[in-house]
Amino acid sequence: MKNLIEKIKETSNYIKERVDFSPEIGLILGSGLGTLADEIEDSIVLKYEEIPNFPVSTVKGHEGKLVFGTLEGKKVVAMKGRFHYYEGYSMQEVTFPVRIMKELGVKMLLVTNACGGMNKEKLYPGALMLIEDHINFMGDNPLIGPNYEELGPRFPDMSHAYDKELIETAKKVGDKLGIKTEQGVYIAISGPNYMSRAELSMLRKLGADALGMSTVPEVIVANHAGLRVLGISCVTDMAIAHEIKSISHEQVIKVANETRPKFIQLVKGIVKEVVL
């Protein structure tokens, strides 16, 4: 049975045989946001099912392609669709692409998601929230198990998981483009069900501004690997305990699609301005 190091080497070698450059920036594109990958120029596309050791996306709105190319003058690799813990994958499988990005040369990870807003004082459907911190409420951690020192330390620091300089860059880009951004704390739950009203009330009291079913595992591994991280959440619905009626994945995708133009504009602006 292959260990994690062997899997990383096998997968990265497969990709290096097909991609003739090292990407600088990694992009993980959340529900309904994958079309940003279509903006990548001179693209090389690899399907997940063809890549050794890669899981396969099973959720609507996640196409399942790894796209390499140039975006705003930077060499990038984008995940057009991510993996989720609730799909039945282990935390190590969910975060495996981040390990591969690091091995390929990525220095910065820009991770996005569709989420529910819990702070109605500053969030609303269609809002873009820069993640300033997170709460891992998934009941698991991708670093549990053997630690390989060549991948990162046994006890990595998560007190500054989201790069402050990148957050400032994102804010300035948003201001320049006339795109309003908010900042807040993202809490990750395992899913796949949406939360009960009592649970939503509890999560808000814990300090969460928004909640979702992804992102935190990838950010933990990115920090473990020494990558700079910027997280952007697209608020697709309001998850207010005493106000919520019902929510569906179709609604989430609908609002993500409506917000997509300004989201793409913001991300492209950030990629252009960021200094690695």
KEKE-3310 file (N, C-alpha, C; in steps of 0.2 Angstrom, whole numbers, plus 5000, padded with zeros to 4 digits):
npx = (5004:5003:5011:5008:5018:5023:5012:5010:5022:5020:5008:5012:5022:5016:5008:5018:5023:5014:5012:5021:5026:5029:5016:5012:5002:4988:4971:4956:4940:4924:4906:4897:4905:4915:4917:4927:4938:4938:4942:4956:4971:4979:4977:4979:4971:4967:4957:4950:4948:4957:4969:4982:4978:4969:4954:4936:4925:4908:4897:4884:4888:4902:4914:4925:4939:4956:4965:4977:4987:4988:4984:4979:4993:5000:5006:4995:4986:4970:4957:4943:4930:4929:4933:4923:4921:4909:4906:4911:4924:4940:4948:4962:4961:4952:4960:4971:4974:4980:4992:4998:4998:5007:5019:5020:5025:5017:5015:5005:4988:4972:4957:4940:4922:4905:4893:4883:4876:4878:4878:4869:4870:4881:4881:4874:4863:4873:4884:4902:4914:4929:4939:4944:4947:4944:4933:4935:4923:4920:4923:4934:4951:4963:4976:4978:4985:5000:5014:5024:5039:5045:5034:5028:5027:5024:5015:5008:5006:4990:4986:4987:4980:4975:4982:4987:4992:4988:4974:4973:4977:4966:4956:4959:4959:4946:4940:4945:4939:4926:4919:4911:4918:4917:4923:4926:4922:4923:4914:4916:4906:4902:4892:4881:4869:4859:4859:4850:4838:4842:4855:4861:4859:4868:4880:4882:4883:4895:4904:4904:4903:4899:4894:4899:4903:4916:4933:4940:4948:4957:4963:4970:4979:4986:4992:5000:5009:5016:5010:5004:4988:4973:4956:4940:4923:4907:4892:4877:4865:4855:4858:4850:4845:4832:4825:4825:4818:4818:4831:4840:4851:4850:4846:4857:4867:4860:4861:4875:4879:4873:4881:4893:4899:4905:4912:4922:4928:4934:4943:4952:4957:4964:4973:4981:4987:4993:5009:5021)
npy = (4994:5011:5025:5042:5050:5043:5043:5056:5059:5050:5055:5069:5067:5062:5072:5082:5077:5080:5094:5108:5118:5127:5130:5145:5150:5142:5138:5135:5131:5134:5129:5132:5141:5137:5141:5151:5145:5144:5156:5155:5156:5148:5135:5119:5104:5092:5078:5073:5060:5054:5056:5049:5043:5053:5059:5059:5071:5072:5080:5091:5105:5105:5101:5093:5094:5098:5112:5120:5134:5152:5166:5182:5185:5177:5161:5148:5135:5127:5120:5114:5112:5104:5092:5084:5081:5076:5068:5056:5054:5053:5064:5066:5063:5073:5084:5081:5086:5099:5096:5091:5103:5110:5102:5104:5117:5128:5143:5151:5149:5151:5150:5146:5147:5143:5149:5150:5164:5171:5182:5195:5208:5212:5204:5196:5188:5185:5193:5195:5188:5190:5179:5179:5172:5155:5142:5125:5114:5102:5089:5082:5081:5085:5082:5072:5057:5049:5060:5068:5074:5081:5086:5095:5103:5093:5100:5112:5130:5138:5151:5162:5159:5164:5174:5190:5201:5197:5198:5212:5216:5210:5218:5231:5229:5226:5238:5246:5241:5243:5234:5228:5221:5210:5206:5191:5177:5160:5146:5128:5114:5097:5092:5082:5088:5103:5114:5113:5124:5126:5122:5132:5143:5140:5140:5153:5159:5154:5162:5163:5170:5165:5150:5134:5119:5115:5120:5123:5111:5111:5123:5121:5111:5118:5128:5119:5115:5127:5136:5152:5159:5164:5166:5166:5169:5166:5172:5164:5162:5166:5161:5162:5158:5160:5165:5157:5148:5138:5129:5125:5115:5119:5132:5138:5136:5144:5157:5158:5158:5170:5179:5177:5185:5197:5190:5183:5194:5200:5190:5189:5201:5201:5191:5197:5208:5203:5200:5188)
npz = (5000:4995:5003:5009:5004:4993:4984:4982:4974:4963:4957:4955:4946:4935:4931:4928:4917:4907:4909:4905:4914:4929:4941:4949:4957:4965:4963:4970:4966:4971:4973:4958:4954:4945:4932:4931:4928:4914:4910:4910:4900:4886:4890:4899:4901:4913:4917:4932:4934:4926:4932:4942:4958:4962:4969:4963:4958:4964:4965:4960:4950:4951:4941:4939:4934:4932:4928:4920:4916:4910:4919:4920:4918:4927:4931:4933:4942:4942:4951:4945:4952:4968:4981:4994:5011:5015:5004:5006:5006:5013:5025:5021:5007:5003:5004:4996:4983:4986:4992:4980:4972:4980:4978:4964:4963:4968:4977:4983:4988:4983:4988:4986:4990:4991:5002:5017:5025:5041:5048:5048:5049:5041:5030:5015:5003:4989:4993:4995:5004:5012:5020:5036:5047:5054:5060:5064:5063:5059:5064:5062:5056:5043:5046:5055:5059:5053:5052:5040:5040:5029:5022:5031:5048:5063:5072:5067:5066:5067:5069:5061:5049:5037:5025:5030:5022:5009:5011:5012:5000:4992:4997:4992:4979:4977:4980:4970:4959:4962:4968:4982:4997:5011:5028:5038:5049:5045:5047:5046:5043:5043:5035:5024:5026:5028:5042:5057:5066:5079:5079:5070:5078:5088:5081:5077:5089:5093:5086:5072:5056:5044:5036:5030:5020:5017:5012:5025:5028:5017:5019:5031:5027:5017:5025:5033:5023:5021:5012:5006:5010:5003:5006:4999:5001:4994:4997:4997:5003:5017:5033:5046:5062:5068:5057:5046:5032:5021:5012:4997:4987:4974:4975:4980:4970:4960:4966:4967:4953:4949:4955:4950:4939:4946:4955:4947:4941:4953:4957:4947:4946:4959:4957:4947:4954:4965:4974:4974)
capx = (5000:5007:5010:5006:5024:5023:5006:5012:5027:5017:5003:5015:5026:5011:5006:5024:5024:5009:5012:5028:5028:5027:5011:5013:4995:4983:4964:4951:4934:4918:4900:4894:4911:4920:4918:4933:4944:4937:4946:4963:4973:4984:4975:4980:4966:4967:4951:4952:4947:4963:4975:4983:4977:4964:4947:4932:4919:4902:4892:4882:4892:4909:4915:4930:4945:4962:4966:4984:4988:4990:4978:4982:5000:5003:5005:4991:4982:4964:4953:4936:4927:4933:4931:4920:4921:4903:4905:4913:4931:4944:4951:4968:4959:4949:4966:4977:4976:4984:4998:5000:5000:5014:5024:5021:5028:5013:5017:4999:4982:4966:4952:4933:4917:4898:4892:4877:4878:4875:4879:4865:4872:4885:4881:4867:4864:4877:4890:4908:4917:4936:4939:4949:4949:4940:4932:4934:4918:4919:4924:4940:4957:4967:4983:4978:4989:5008:5017:5030:5042:5046:5028:5027:5028:5019:5011:5008:5002:4985:4984:4986:4979:4974:4987:4984:4994:4983:4967:4973:4977:4960:4951:4961:4957:4939:4939:4947:4934:4920:4916:4911:4919:4916:4927:4922:4924:4920:4914:4915:4903:4903:4887:4878:4862:4859:4859:4844:4838:4846:4862:4863:4860:4874:4886:4882:4886:4902:4908:4904:4899:4896:4896:4899:4905:4922:4938:4945:4953:4962:4967:4974:4985:4990:4997:5005:5014:5019:5008:5000:4981:4967:4949:4934:4916:4901:4886:4872:4859:4856:4856:4848:4841:4825:4822:4826:4812:4821:4836:4841:4857:4848:4846:4864:4870:4857:4864:4882:4879:4871:4886:4899:4903:4909:4917:4927:4932:4938:4948:4957:4961:4969:4979:4985:4990:4997:5016:5023)
capy = (5000:5017:5030:5048:5053:5039:5045:5063:5058:5047:5060:5075:5065:5061:5079:5085:5074:5083:5101:5110:5124:5126:5135:5149:5151:5137:5140:5130:5135:5131:5128:5137:5146:5134:5144:5155:5141:5145:5162:5153:5156:5143:5130:5112:5102:5085:5076:5070:5052:5051:5058:5044:5044:5058:5057:5062:5076:5069:5085:5095:5112:5103:5098:5088:5095:5102:5117:5124:5139:5158:5170:5189:5185:5172:5154:5145:5128:5128:5115:5116:5107:5101:5086:5086:5076:5072:5063:5049:5054:5054:5071:5066:5063:5079:5089:5078:5091:5104:5093:5091:5110:5112:5099:5107:5124:5133:5147:5154:5146:5155:5145:5149:5143:5146:5148:5153:5170:5171:5189:5199:5215:5214:5199:5196:5184:5189:5196:5192:5189:5188:5175:5182:5166:5150:5137:5119:5111:5096:5083:5078:5085:5081:5081:5066:5051:5050:5066:5067:5081:5084:5090:5101:5101:5089:5104:5118:5135:5141:5157:5167:5154:5168:5179:5197:5205:5195:5201:5219:5216:5209:5223:5236:5227:5226:5245:5249:5238:5245:5228:5228:5215:5210:5201:5188:5171:5155:5139:5122:5109:5091:5091:5086:5091:5109:5114:5114:5131:5126:5122:5138:5148:5138:5142:5160:5161:5152:5168:5162:5175:5162:5143:5130:5112:5114:5125:5123:5106:5113:5128:5118:5107:5123:5131:5114:5115:5133:5141:5158:5157:5169:5163:5171:5165:5169:5171:5162:5162:5168:5155:5165:5153:5162:5168:5153:5144:5132:5130:5119:5116:5123:5139:5140:5137:5150:5164:5158:5159:5177:5183:5175:5190:5201:5186:5182:5200:5201:5185:5190:5207:5199:5187:5202:5212:5199:5199:5182)
capz = (5000:4995:5008:5006:5000:4986:4980:4979:4969:4957:4954:4952:4940:4930:4929:4925:4910:4903:4909:4905:4918:4936:4942:4955:4961:4965:4964:4972:4964:4974:4969:4954:4952:4942:4926:4931:4925:4907:4909:4909:4893:4884:4895:4898:4905:4915:4920:4938:4934:4923:4936:4947:4966:4963:4969:4958:4961:4963:4967:4955:4950:4952:4935:4940:4930:4934:4923:4920:4911:4912:4921:4922:4918:4932:4929:4938:4942:4945:4952:4943:4956:4973:4985:5001:5017:5015:4999:5009:5005:5020:5025:5017:5000:5001:5003:4992:4978:4989:4992:4973:4971:4983:4975:4958:4964:4970:4983:4986:4987:4983:4989:4986:4992:4992:5009:5020:5029:5048:5051:5044:5049:5035:5024:5012:4997:4984:4996:4994:5011:5013:5026:5040:5051:5053:5065:5061:5066:5055:5068:5059:5054:5038:5048:5059:5056:5052:5050:5036:5041:5022:5020:5036:5055:5067:5076:5063:5069:5063:5072:5055:5043:5031:5025:5030:5016:5003:5012:5011:4992:4990:4998:4988:4972:4977:4980:4964:4954:4964:4971:4989:5000:5018:5031:5043:5051:5042:5051:5042:5046:5039:5030:5019:5027:5031:5049:5061:5068:5085:5077:5068:5084:5092:5077:5077:5096:5093:5083:5065:5052:5038:5037:5023:5020:5013:5013:5031:5027:5012:5022:5036:5024:5014:5030:5035:5018:5020:5007:5008:5009:5003:5006:4998:5001:4990:5002:4993:5007:5024:5038:5052:5065:5069:5051:5040:5030:5019:5008:4993:4983:4968:4977:4981:4963:4957:4968:4965:4946:4948:4958:4947:4935:4950:4958:4942:4941:4959:4958:4941:4949:4964:4954:4943:4958:4970:4973:4977)
cpx = (5004:5006:5009:5012:5024:5018:5007:5017:5024:5012:5007:5019:5022:5009:5012:5025:5020:5009:5019:5030:5026:5022:5013:5007:4991:4976:4960:4944:4928:4912:4898:4899:4916:4922:4924:4938:4943:4941:4954:4965:4978:4983:4977:4975:4966:4961:4954:4952:4954:4970:4976:4982:4972:4957:4943:4926:4913:4896:4891:4885:4899:4911:4920:4936:4950:4965:4972:4984:4990:4984:4981:4990:5004:5001:5001:4989:4976:4960:4946:4932:4931:4930:4928:4921:4915:4902:4908:4921:4934:4947:4958:4966:4956:4955:4972:4979:4980:4991:5002:5002:5006:5020:5026:5024:5024:5015:5011:4993:4976:4960:4945:4928:4910:4896:4885:4879:4874:4874:4875:4866:4877:4885:4874:4868:4868:4883:4896:4912:4924:4936:4945:4951:4943:4939:4931:4929:4916:4920:4930:4945:4961:4974:4983:4981:4996:5009:5023:5033:5044:5040:5026:5028:5022:5013:5011:5003:4996:4982:4983:4986:4978:4978:4985:4986:4989:4976:4967:4973:4970:4955:4953:4959:4949:4937:4940:4942:4927:4916:4917:4913:4918:4922:4924:4925:4920:4920:4913:4912:4904:4898:4885:4872:4864:4857:4852:4844:4842:4853:4865:4863:4866:4880:4887:4885:4893:4907:4908:4900:4896:4898:4895:4902:4912:4928:4943:4950:4958:4966:4972:4980:4989:4995:5002:5011:5017:5017:5004:4993:4977:4961:4944:4928:4911:4895:4880:4865:4860:4853:4855:4843:4834:4821:4821:4820:4815:4826:4838:4848:4856:4848:4853:4868:4867:4861:4872:4883:4878:4877:4893:4903:4908:4914:4923:4932:4937:4944:4954:4961:4966:4975:4984:4990:4995:5004:5018:5030)
cpy = (5006:5022:5037:5051:5050:5042:5052:5063:5055:5052:5066:5073:5064:5068:5083:5083:5077:5091:5103:5116:5123:5132:5139:5150:5145:5140:5135:5133:5131:5131:5133:5142:5144:5137:5149:5152:5142:5152:5161:5152:5150:5137:5123:5109:5094:5084:5072:5063:5049:5052:5052:5047:5050:5056:5060:5066:5072:5074:5090:5102:5111:5099:5092:5088:5100:5106:5121:5129:5146:5162:5177:5189:5181:5165:5151:5138:5129:5122:5117:5110:5104:5095:5088:5080:5072:5067:5056:5049:5055:5062:5071:5066:5069:5084:5087:5083:5097:5102:5093:5098:5112:5109:5101:5114:5129:5136:5150:5150:5151:5151:5149:5144:5147:5144:5151:5158:5169:5177:5194:5206:5217:5209:5199:5191:5188:5192:5192:5193:5186:5185:5177:5176:5161:5146:5130:5115:5104:5089:5079:5083:5081:5079:5075:5060:5053:5056:5065:5074:5084:5088:5096:5098:5097:5094:5111:5124:5138:5147:5163:5163:5158:5174:5186:5202:5203:5198:5208:5220:5215:5215:5229:5235:5228:5234:5248:5247:5240:5239:5228:5221:5216:5206:5197:5181:5165:5149:5134:5117:5103:5090:5084:5089:5098:5109:5116:5121:5131:5126:5128:5143:5147:5141:5149:5162:5159:5158:5167:5167:5171:5154:5139:5123:5110:5119:5124:5117:5108:5118:5126:5115:5113:5126:5126:5114:5121:5137:5147:5157:5164:5165:5168:5167:5169:5167:5170:5162:5164:5163:5158:5160:5154:5164:5163:5149:5137:5134:5124:5120:5120:5130:5142:5141:5143:5156:5164:5160:5167:5181:5182:5180:5194:5197:5185:5188:5202:5197:5187:5196:5206:5195:5192:5206:5209:5199:5193:5182)
cpz = (5000:5001:5005:5001:4993:4982:4977:4973:4962:4954:4951:4946:4934:4927:4925:4918:4905:4903:4910:4908:4925:4938:4949:4960:4960:4967:4965:4971:4966:4969:4965:4951:4948:4935:4925:4928:4917:4905:4908:4902:4893:4889:4893:4903:4906:4919:4927:4938:4930:4927:4942:4954:4967:4964:4963:4961:4959:4964:4961:4955:4951:4946:4935:4935:4933:4928:4924:4915:4914:4914:4924:4922:4923:4929:4935:4937:4945:4946:4950:4946:4962:4976:4992:5005:5016:5009:5001:5008:5012:5019:5021:5009:4998:5000:4999:4986:4980:4990:4985:4971:4973:4979:4968:4958:4966:4976:4986:4984:4988:4983:4990:4988:4991:4999:5011:5025:5035:5051:5047:5044:5044:5029:5022:5006:4991:4986:4995:5001:5011:5020:5030:5046:5051:5059:5062:5065:5063:5058:5066:5057:5049:5040:5053:5056:5056:5050:5046:5036:5034:5020:5025:5043:5058:5070:5072:5066:5064:5065:5067:5049:5036:5031:5025:5024:5010:5005:5011:5003:4990:4991:4994:4981:4971:4976:4974:4959:4956:4966:4979:4992:5008:5021:5036:5044:5048:5046:5046:5046:5041:5033:5029:5020:5029:5038:5052:5064:5075:5084:5074:5073:5087:5088:5077:5084:5097:5089:5075:5061:5046:5039:5030:5025:5017:5016:5019:5030:5022:5015:5027:5033:5020:5019:5032:5030:5017:5014:5010:5006:5009:5002:5004:4997:4998:4994:4997:4996:5014:5029:5045:5056:5066:5063:5045:5039:5027:5014:5004:4989:4977:4969:4977:4975:4960:4959:4966:4957:4945:4950:4954:4943:4940:4954:4954:4942:4947:4959:4953:4943:4954:4961:4950:4948:4963:4969:4977:4979)
residu = (MET:LYS:ASN:LEU:ILE:GLU:LYS:ILE:LYS:GLU:THR:SER:ASN:TYR:ILE:LYS:GLU:ARG:VAL:ASP:PHE:SER:PRO:GLU:ILE:GLY:LEU:ILE:LEU:GLY:SER:GLY:LEU:GLY:THR:LEU:ALA:ASP:GLU:ILE:GLU:ASP:SER:ILE:VAL:LEU:LYS:TYR:GLU:GLU:ILE:PRO:ASN:PHE:PRO:VAL:SER:THR:VAL:LYS:GLY:HIS:GLU:GLY:LYS:LEU:VAL:PHE:GLY:THR:LEU:GLU:GLY:LYS:LYS:VAL:VAL:ALA:MET:LYS:GLY:ARG:PHE:HIS:TYR:TYR:GLU:GLY:TYR:SER:MET:GLN:GLU:VAL:THR:PHE:PRO:VAL:ARG:ILE:MET:LYS:GLU:LEU:GLY:VAL:LYS:MET:LEU:LEU:VAL:THR:ASN:ALA:CYS:GLY:GLY:MET:ASN:LYS:GLU:LYS:LEU:TYR:PRO:GLY:ALA:LEU:MET:LEU:ILE:GLU:ASP:HIS:ILE:ASN:PHE:MET:GLY:ASP:ASN:PRO:LEU:ILE:GLY:PRO:ASN:TYR:GLU:GLU:LEU:GLY:PRO:ARG:PHE:PRO:ASP:MET:SER:HIS:ALA:TYR:ASP:LYS:GLU:LEU:ILE:GLU:THR:ALA:LYS:LYS:VAL:GLY:ASP:LYS:LEU:GLY:ILE:LYS:THR:GLU:GLN:GLY:VAL:TYR:ILE:ALA:ILE:SER:GLY:PRO:ASN:TYR:MET:SER:ARG:ALA:GLU:LEU:SER:MET:LEU:ARG:LYS:LEU:GLY:ALA:ASP:ALA:LEU:GLY:MET:SER:THR:VAL:PRO:GLU:VAL:ILE:VAL:ALA:ASN:HIS:ALA:GLY:LEU:ARG:VAL:LEU:GLY:ILE:SER:CYS:VAL:THR:ASP:MET:ALA:ILE:ALA:HIS:GLU:ILE:LYS:SER:ILE:SER:HIS:GLU:GLN:VAL:ILE:LYS:VAL:ALA:ASN:GLU:THR:ARG:PRO:LYS:PHE:ILE:GLN:LEU:VAL:LYS:GLY:ILE:VAL:LYS:GLU:VAL:VAL:LEU)
# end
